[in-house]
């Protein structure tokens, strides 16, 4: 049974937490003690029903203020599929939390209040979902009960969003009218919206394809740990532990170790001490090679015919997550898979206007929650793909050198070739 990871996002009070609570409640995924706990809280809606948003708003401050502050993860399953849900905050100051939850998602649910239509946060979260390469977007027009389940209101919001989405790099967008509070079109189809002929939200989540979301063509295996037991039983054992972030690996495959360029053949693929026929993304396994090749943490094992860029300089789109502004010349730590190196921001090329998706040129600094394109240079070479080509190997994070807090999430946009670097030197 496959797993669908999805995030709920949107503007403040659009009903994200209530929607997740409704999904869990109507699919009977709530334990009795959980239901008793939220019933005893005393928070009810206008119909006298318990406040289902309490199932995800676990922090005390969230319950007191009635908002979502941090990303809450919930798990449930149906006979067709398993699900991992990330409930993201709607407030602008917590956009960085939304980026964290969206980074590993296959699908993004963007909620829109039927009374308000497309808002700034709707656009911001849609842009972030698009930049992060989330393959599937579901636009849920929520609170349809508050507009009398009016088809005209739904159609106008759909049209407004489609006009905005023309500038997004989104390939799969689905629109669903719902009422998270009442449960209409969440798990079961609503009889109050006969004009809507599509699936309910759960039906769509169960059938949306996810296997094709992983890049199974470009083989990338960043080495995290070299296993040398030094025991009598495994005296000569040398295995390379890591995660197959893209592609597939089989016994007998000819591989190249980068950046050294040394070649060998896969002797075995192991998981839990047992040999496998093959490993594919996103499995974590141990590879053994036929030859004693000098490999250490941060090296990448690729197929012999694969071409992977090795560079110290590249351009990237960055979501800035720090209260302290980002300025040209800033020195940061950059973490890419199992590699960490120092990096410097050589130039801020532009900021992205989240309302019109226009580029704001001549930006001298970047503020919290801004999205920008920057030119970076690292102290050591990195093995990169462009994010649009390989999401798993094109993303990285930026970390403050003194506090070691994550201050930015980046996506490789273009790569400067080694030959160009040599010429520049």
Secondary structure, DSSP 8 states (H G I E B T S, - for coil): --EEEEEEEESTTSSHHHHHHHHHHHTT---HHHHHHHHHT--B-TTS-B-GGGGT--SHHHHHHTS--S-EEEEEE-SS-EEEEEE---SGGGHHHHHHHHTT-SEEEEEEETTT-S-HHHHHHHHHHHHTT-SEEEEEEE-GGGGTT-HHHHHHHHHHHHHHHTTS--SEEEEEE-BTTTTBTTTB--TT-TT--S--HHHHHHHS--GGGS--SS-EEEEEEEE----STTTT--EEEEEEEESEEETT-EEEEETTTEEEEEEEEEETTEE-SEEETT-EEEEEESS-----TT-EEEETT---EEEEEEEEEEEE--SS-EETT-EEEEEETTEEEEEEEEEEEEEE-TTT--EEES--EE-TT-EEEEEEEEEEEEEE--TTT-GGGSEEEEE-TTT--EEEEEEEEEE--HHHHHHH-
